[in-house]
């Protein structure tokens, strides 16, 4: 290897950010579930930096889906599914929200 060649592409100065940190964003799928078995009232995908922000977003969507002014049946549960298809978070209307 030549002396002026970087050891890897990641060592190249143009590949570095200003902070020299890597932000790994993951894709999570949030499903708001209805009263019928397997009924998905709404589904969104979010790209966030971890499970905690995805959980917060899921709880906000769940709260909004349960307001009395909403048309249709109120949501029964919300779940978060990671990119591999595994359920990583679940909250139902019966769980303690406090």
N, C-alpha and C positions, 0 to 999 in steps of 0.2 A: 504494500500500500504506500502511496506517495505521502509525503509529509504534509502537503496542503489539502489532502482529502480527509473529510470527516470520517470517524470510525463507523458511524451509522447515519442514516437520514435524520434521526432524532437529534443528533448532535449538531446538525447544520444550523447556523444562526437564524436563518429565515423560518425555521420550524418552531422557534421558541416564542412564547407570548411575552408581553411586557412584564408579567408577574412571575414567569417561569413556572407556572403551575398548570396542571392538567385538570380540566373540569370534565368529569365523566357523567354524562347525562344518560339516564335510563328511560325507557319507555314503559309506562304502566297504563293499563286499561281499567277504567272505572265504570262499573255497571250499577245502575240503580234498579233494584228488583221490585216488581209488583207483588200483589197478593197471591196470584196464581203461581203454581210451581213452575219454575223455569222462565217466567215472564220477565223480560228485560224491558223496562220502561225507557231507559236511555243508556247510551254507552258513549264514552269519550275516551280518547287517548291523550295522555300528557307526557311530556318529556321534562323530567325534573332530575335533580342531583341526588336523589335518594328516596327511600320509602316514606320518611316522615312528611315531606312536602306533598307526596301523593295522598297520604292519609288525611292530611288537613284539607286538601281539595275535595276528597271524597266525602268528608263529613260536612263541608259547606254545601255540596250538591245534595246530599241526603237531607239536610235541614231545609233547603229550598224546595225539595220535592215533597216535603211533608206539610207545607203551609196550608192553612184552610182555604185560601183563595185559589189554589191550584185546581185546574179542571181535571176530572178523572179521579181514580182511586189514589189515595196517598201511598207513598212508597213504603215497603215493608223492611227493606234492607239495602245495604250498599256493600259492594266488594271491590277489592283492588286485585288485579291479576298482573303478574310481572310479565316480562317479555318472553319467558319460557312457558307461559301458560299456567303457572302455579298461582293459586289463590294465596295471597300474602297478608290480606287484611279483610275482615268481615265485621260488620256491625248491623244489628237488627234493631227494630224499634223497641224491642224488649230489653236491650242492653242498657245499663246505666250510663247516661251521657254526662254525668256530673263529676 
